[in-house]
């Protein structure tokens, strides 16, 4: 199936267009199977989409109770003395999803899933990796590495992480029938979720990732954590192999920082140096891949639109349009009897 690139004007327009694409596919899936499995991403880019999606659900455009969701990733090592404190940390991805989508829905999704990184105590993980160096392998050519735990490890903690955190999450996705539509963003180095640049594509279902030093520093610079000591050093993440098993993948990209990796993913050779480039293999194998880009994120593609079209990429240029309403203007009315985020 060809890749489709939808060009939009700005963040508000991107959000509205992408949400319309999602709602259309959810409606179609619910009509045929009375259920839909939605893959979700965190970060600034999808926040506008989630507001439009909640608005559509609350207006009755689809039945949210028939939707099951799976998030891409979660930190390991958030500040907090136990799993509950880490889940409720304001930088946890579970907390993010409550703020940005789940808490806006009048009718809740049937089930929501976020990878279980908050169950892992980071100091204990670091100590166990140091104590059992023969029981795991580090993969990757960049500074972010995938930690592959030997299934026969003699470490109870490492064995539990592999079986009950990594393998179990993938099994939960499989038990739900796979993901119908997966939303992803484009990382600044072309990474998808925490599948960092240089981590191989092979056997990249669910990953335990030691984070790139730049990722840690950026989290502090962006104000997410006060110091690098507070910033998590590990994460649990879907890898490219699992991400691109969804029946549809929608890549969202906003702003000039995304222009280079977006262009590389479509114009250069497929390479684990730019993990989102794996989407080309996915599309060639019959997957539906849509890029929804604002003007800044599409800047690197603009000079090559004819070349892309000649390769079979469908260019849907809506950039002359504007959103009918700004994301900031969307309002939501919560039941006053419910807790603020409930």
C-alpha positions as semicolon CSV with decimal commas, in nm:
position;residue;x (nm);y (nm);z (nm)
1;X;0,000;0,000;0,000
2;X;0,144;0,341;-0,086
3;X;0,252;0,588;0,180
4;X;0,019;0,888;0,205
5;X;0,161;1,225;0,311
6;X;-0,102;1,474;0,427
7;X;0,031;1,830;0,435
8;X;-0,139;2,071;0,675
9;X;-0,083;2,435;0,760
10;X;-0,010;2,446;1,132
11;X;-0,057;2,266;1,465
12;X;-0,430;2,336;1,489
13;X;-0,493;2,222;1,134
14;X;-0,278;1,911;1,177
15;X;-0,470;1,822;1,493
16;X;-0,810;1,856;1,330
17;X;-0,716;1,672;1,010
18;X;-0,550;1,384;1,196
19;X;-0,845;1,351;1,434
20;X;-1,084;1,330;1,138
21;X;-0,874;1,048;0,991
22;X;-0,882;0,864;1,325
23;X;-1,255;0,907;1,377
24;X;-1,329;0,780;1,026
25;X;-1,128;0,463;1,087
26;X;-1,271;0,407;1,435
27;X;-1,623;0,438;1,295
28;X;-1,542;0,191;1,021
29;X;-1,386;-0,058;1,263
30;X;-1,668;-0,037;1,515
31;X;-1,926;-0,080;1,239
32;X;-1,768;-0,402;1,115
33;X;-1,641;-0,561;1,438
34;X;-1,807;-0,369;1,725
35;X;-1,463;-0,291;1,870
36;X;-1,148;-0,096;1,788
37;X;-0,794;-0,110;1,925
38;X;-0,611;0,221;1,928
39;X;-0,238;0,268;1,982
40;X;-0,147;0,594;2,156
41;X;0,164;0,810;2,183
42;X;0,265;1,082;2,427
43;X;0,442;1,412;2,363
44;X;0,328;1,759;2,260
45;X;0,227;1,676;1,903
46;X;-0,073;1,448;1,968
47;X;-0,228;1,666;2,239
48;X;-0,439;1,860;1,991
49;X;-0,549;1,540;1,819
50;X;-0,660;1,397;2,152
51;X;-0,874;1,701;2,226
52;X;-1,049;1,669;1,890
53;X;-1,086;1,294;1,942
54;X;-1,247;1,345;2,283
55;X;-1,476;1,609;2,135
56;X;-1,589;1,364;1,866
57;X;-1,650;1,087;2,121
58;X;-1,843;1,317;2,353
59;X;-2,055;1,432;2,059
60;X;-2,151;1,069;1,987
61;X;-1,951;1,031;1,666
62;X;-1,822;0,698;1,796
63;X;-1,878;0,484;2,104
64;X;-1,568;0,517;2,323
65;X;-1,677;0,213;2,528
66;X;-1,591;-0,006;2,227
67;X;-1,231;0,123;2,211
68;X;-0,933;-0,045;2,377
69;X;-0,605;0,149;2,390
70;X;-0,238;0,061;2,419
71;X;0,033;0,317;2,479
72;X;0,375;0,291;2,323
73;X;0,604;0,345;2,620
74;X;0,664;0,439;2,981
75;X;0,960;0,548;3,189
76;X;1,150;0,330;3,433
77;X;1,301;0,533;3,716
78;X;1,049;0,808;3,778
79;X;1,088;0,967;4,123
80;X;0,879;0,789;4,386
81;X;0,926;0,531;4,657
82;X;0,681;0,275;4,515
83;X;0,493;0,184;4,198
84;X;0,184;0,387;4,286
85;X;0,390;0,701;4,348
86;X;0,565;0,654;4,015
87;X;0,240;0,601;3,823
88;X;0,103;0,924;3,975
89;X;0,416;1,124;3,904
90;X;0,321;1,417;3,676
91;X;0,577;1,304;3,418
92;X;0,449;0,947;3,395
93;X;0,289;0,867;3,063
94;X;-0,014;0,723;3,241
95;X;-0,069;1,059;3,411
96;X;-0,020;1,235;3,076
97;X;-0,288;1,023;2,912
98;X;-0,539;1,097;3,190
99;X;-0,477;1,469;3,149
100;X;-0,476;1,480;2,770
101;X;-0,735;1,222;2,668
102;X;-0,879;0,972;2,916
103;X;-1,001;1,238;3,159
104;X;-1,175;1,430;2,878
105;X;-1,395;1,138;2,776
106;X;-1,747;1,127;2,919
107;X;-1,770;0,761;2,822
108;X;-1,444;0,584;2,900
109;X;-1,254;0,344;2,678
110;X;-1,327;-0,022;2,745
111;X;-0,970;-0,079;2,865
112;X;-0,652;0,127;2,863
113;X;-0,298;-0,007;2,882
114;X;0,031;0,173;2,943
115;X;0,356;-0,032;2,954
116;X;0,438;-0,133;3,308
117;X;0,765;0,052;3,353
118;X;0,650;0,208;3,681
119;X;0,646;-0,138;3,841
120;X;1,025;-0,160;3,808
121;X;1,245;-0,012;4,078
122;X;1,531;0,151;3,885
123;X;1,804;0,120;4,154
124;X;1,721;-0,251;4,190
125;X;1,731;-0,295;3,811
126;X;2,071;-0,121;3,785
127;X;2,211;-0,333;4,069
128;X;2,084;-0,654;3,913
129;X;2,224;-0,570;3,569
130;X;2,559;-0,510;3,736
131;X;2,539;-0,839;3,930
132;X;2,446;-1,054;3,627
133;X;2,642;-0,911;3,331
134;X;2,646;-1,249;3,159
135;X;2,267;-1,263;3,149
136;X;2,194;-0,973;2,918
137;X;2,317;-0,812;2,597
138;X;2,324;-0,448;2,493
139;X;2,219;-0,378;2,135
140;X;2,253;-0,056;1,941
141;X;2,507;0,167;1,772
142;X;2,399;0,496;1,932
143;X;2,406;0,606;2,292
144;X;2,060;0,466;2,359
145;X;2,072;0,087;2,386
146;X;1,826;-0,201;2,403
147;X;1,890;-0,435;2,697
148;X;1,808;-0,790;2,587
149;X;1,765;-1,018;2,888
150;X;1,853;-1,387;2,847
151;X;1,533;-1,589;2,907
152;X;1,739;-1,832;3,115
153;X;1,880;-1,565;3,347
154;X;1,937;-1,676;3,705
155;X;1,835;-1,331;3,831
156;X;1,474;-1,342;3,961
157;X;1,431;-0,968;3,895
158;X;1,562;-0,978;3,538
159;X;1,357;-1,290;3,466
160;X;1,047;-1,112;3,601
161;X;1,114;-0,799;3,392
162;X;1,142;-1,005;3,075
163;X;0,843;-1,232;3,140
164;X;0,598;-1,013;3,331
165;X;0,674;-0,665;3,197
166;X;0,804;-0,705;2,840
167;X;0,663;-1,034;2,712
168;X;0,336;-0,993;2,901
169;X;0,262;-0,653;2,747
170;X;0,314;-0,787;2,398
171;X;0,095;-1,086;2,483
172;X;-0,178;-0,846;2,597
173;X;-0,159;-0,667;2,261
174;X;-0,180;-1,000;2,079
175;X;-0,474;-1,114;2,293
176;X;-0,662;-0,799;2,192
177;X;-0,621;-0,896;1,828
178;X;-0,339;-0,651;1,758
179;X;-0,368;-0,277;1,709
180;X;-0,602;-0,140;1,447
181;X;-0,452;0,209;1,433
182;X;-0,126;0,324;1,592
183;X;-0,045;0,692;1,644
184;X;0,326;0,773;1,653
185;X;0,539;1,083;1,656
186;X;0,872;1,150;1,488
187;X;1,152;1,180;1,739
188;X;1,421;1,439;1,682
189;X;1,664;1,167;1,567
190;X;1,393;0,978;1,381
191;X;1,322;0,749;1,674
192;X;0,979;0,602;1,741
193;X;0,874;0,589;2,107
194;X;1,195;0,486;2,289
195;X;1,322;0,275;1,999
196;X;1,631;0,495;1,986
197;X;1,844;0,562;1,682
198;X;2,078;0,268;1,619
199;X;1,874;-0,001;1,796
200;X;1,830;-0,284;1,542
201;X;1,491;-0,356;1,389
202;X;1,519;-0,733;1,436
203;X;1,335;-0,882;1,734
204;X;1,224;-0,538;1,849
205;X;0,887;-0,622;1,999
206;X;0,892;-0,484;2,352
207;X;1,218;-0,321;2,457
208;X;1,394;-0,236;2,780
209;X;1,596;0,070;2,677
210;X;1,887;0,244;2,846
211;X;1,819;0,599;2,739
212;X;2,046;0,815;2,529
213;X;2,226;1,077;2,740
214;X;2,077;1,340;2,508
215;X;1,726;1,214;2,587
216;X;1,798;1,252;2,958
217;X;1,947;1,601;2,915
218;X;1,657;1,710;2,693
219;X;1,406;1,599;2,956
220;X;1,574;1,836;3,202
221;X;1,613;2,118;2,949
222;X;1,245;2,091;2,859
223;X;1,150;2,128;3,225
224;X;1,016;1,777;3,278
225;X;1,265;1,702;3,555
226;X;1,457;1,935;3,786
227;X;1,796;1,764;3,744
228;X;1,950;1,477;3,550
229;X;1,957;1,281;3,877
230;X;1,575;1,297;3,880
231;X;1,541;1,203;3,514
232;X;1,479;0,832;3,438
233;X;1,764;0,638;3,280
234;X;1,555;0,350;3,141
235;X;1,223;0,301;2,967
236;X;0,991;0,025;2,848
237;X;0,886;0,070;2,488
238;X;0,729;-0,092;2,189
239;X;0,997;-0,137;1,927
240;X;0,959;-0,070;1,556
241;X;0,874;-0,434;1,486
242;X;0,565;-0,419;1,710
243;X;0,467;-0,060;1,626
244;X;0,448;-0,141;1,257
245;X;0,235;-0,449;1,304
246;X;-0,070;-0,224;1,343
247;X;-0,314;-0,229;1,054
248;X;-0,278;0,149;1,014
249;X;0,005;0,373;1,139
250;X;-0,043;0,750;1,154
251;X;0,278;0,949;1,200
252;X;0,230;1,304;1,329
253;X;0,503;1,566;1,302
254;X;0,491;1,930;1,404
255;X;0,759;2,198;1,399
256;X;1,098;2,254;1,234
257;X;1,289;2,012;1,459
258;X;1,105;1,722;1,291
259;X;1,178;1,827;0,932
260;X;1,513;1,646;0,903
261;X;1,408;1,303;1,039
262;X;1,079;1,313;0,846
263;X;1,264;1,382;0,520
264;X;1,526;1,116;0,594
265;X;1,259;0,855;0,663
266;X;1,108;0,892;0,315
267;X;1,400;1,005;0,100
268;X;1,697;0,803;0,231
269;X;1,761;0,431;0,266
270;X;1,570;0,239;0,532
271;X;1,802;0,228;0,832
272;X;1,782;0,173;1,206
273;X;1,967;0,505;1,234
274;X;1,623;0,654;1,154
275;X;1,378;0,407;1,311
276;X;1,067;0,566;1,157
277;X;1,209;0,473;0,815
278;X;1,092;0,118;0,898
279;X;0,751;0,243;0,791
280;X;0,853;0,210;0,427
281;X;0,899;-0,165;0,468
282;X;0,568;-0,177;0,648
283;X;0,388;0,004;0,364
284;X;0,558;-0,215;0,102
285;X;0,422;-0,519;0,290
286;X;0,066;-0,383;0,268
287;X;0,030;-0,168;0,580
288;X;-0,153;0,164;0,566
289;X;0,097;0,440;0,654
290;X;-0,010;0,804;0,677
291;X;0,212;1,101;0,756
292;X;0,027;1,410;0,881
293;X;0,268;1,704;0,879
294;X;0,246;2,074;0,940
295;X;0,429;2,318;0,713
296;X;0,743;2,333;0,928
297;X;0,777;1,955;0,965
298;X;0,727;1,908;0,589
299;X;0,997;2,160;0,494
300;X;1,252;1,891;0,406
301;X;1,002;1,712;0,179
302;X;0,873;2,016;-0,010
303;X;1,155;2,026;-0,270
304;X;1,105;1,653;-0,335
305;X;0,729;1,616;-0,371
306;X;0,747;1,519;-0,738
307;X;1,022;1,266;-0,664
308;X;0,806;1,116;-0,390
309;X;0,501;1,106;-0,617
310;X;0,710;0,931;-0,883
311;X;0,794;0,667;-0,621
312;X;0,425;0,610;-0,555
313;X;0,385;0,826;-0,244
314;X;0,041;0,990;-0,239
315;X;0,066;1,363;-0,165
316;X;-0,251;1,511;-0,013
317;X;-0,174;1,882;0,015
318;X;-0,420;2,062;0,241
319;X;-0,171;2,320;0,362
320;X;-0,363;2,608;0,204
321;X;-0,648;2,534;0,444
322;X;-0,688;2,633;0,808
323;X;-0,842;2,460;1,105
324;X;-1,207;2,545;1,157
325;X;-1,137;2,604;1,525
326;X;-0,821;2,638;1,733
327;X;-0,737;2,350;1,965
328;X;-0,712;2,597;2,253
329;X;-1,078;2,688;2,204
330;X;-1,207;2,335;2,259
331;X;-1,399;2,304;2,584
332;X;-1,498;1,998;2,781
333;X;-1,764;1,968;3,048
334;X;-1,684;1,715;3,315
335;X;-1,945;1,576;3,549
336;X;-1,897;1,783;3,868
337;X;-1,958;1,471;4,076
338;X;-1,651;1,306;3,927
339;X;-1,298;1,368;4,041
340;X;-1,114;1,624;3,830
341;X;-0,923;1,370;3,622
342;X;-1,154;1,074;3,664
